[in-house]
Amino acid sequence: MAGKLKEPRVITDHNREPVCILPAGFYFDDARWDRIWERYEEKGESLTHEDLRTLFPDEPALVPRKV
């Protein structure tokens, strides 16, 4: 399941509640999966783009695009 996402992906919990939305180009692997779930459980609600940027500060897919 590891690799760069070709399109955005919505991660949901067992109740189909959103955990987060990962953007296209995000590198996804088991270690990142675990970090996302740990943060989700700590926060108790869906993760925002800013939460993801805090977790993965060097992820190019999370850098805001200049218009």
C-alpha positions in Angstrom: 0.0 0.0 0.0 3.1 2.3 0.2 3.6 4.9 -2.5 2.6 8.3 -3.8 -1.1 8.8 -4.1 -2.3 9.5 -7.7 -5.5 11.2 -6.5 -6.8 12.5 -3.2 -7.9 9.9 -0.6 -10.4 10.2 2.2 -9.4 8.1 5.2 -12.4 7.1 7.4 -12.9 5.3 10.7 -15.0 2.2 11.3 -18.1 4.4 11.6 -17.3 6.0 8.2 -16.5 9.3 9.9 -13.7 11.2 8.1 -10.2 11.0 9.7 -8.5 13.1 7.1 -8.2 13.9 3.4 -4.8 13.2 1.9 -3.9 15.2 -1.2 -2.7 13.7 -4.6 1.1 13.3 -4.5 1.2 12.5 -0.7 3.6 9.7 0.0 1.7 7.1 2.0 3.1 4.1 3.9 2.4 2.1 7.1 4.5 4.4 9.3 2.5 7.4 8.1 -0.7 5.5 8.5 0.1 4.8 12.2 1.1 8.5 12.8 -2.2 9.7 11.3 -4.3 7.3 13.5 -2.3 8.2 16.6 -3.0 11.9 16.0 -6.6 11.3 15.2 -7.1 9.4 18.5 -5.3 12.1 20.4 -7.3 14.9 18.8 -10.7 13.1 18.9 -11.8 14.6 15.6 -10.9 14.8 11.9 -7.4 16.1 11.1 -7.1 19.3 9.1 -4.5 20.2 6.5 -2.6 22.0 9.2 -2.6 18.9 11.4 -1.1 16.9 8.5 1.5 19.7 7.8 2.5 19.5 11.5 2.9 15.7 11.3 4.7 15.7 8.0 6.5 19.1 7.6 8.7 17.9 4.8 5.9 16.5 2.6 5.9 18.4 -0.7 2.2 17.5 -1.3 1.2 19.5 1.7 3.0 22.7 0.8 0.5 25.5 -0.2 0.6 26.2 -3.9 1.3 29.7 -5.1 -1.4 31.1 -7.4 
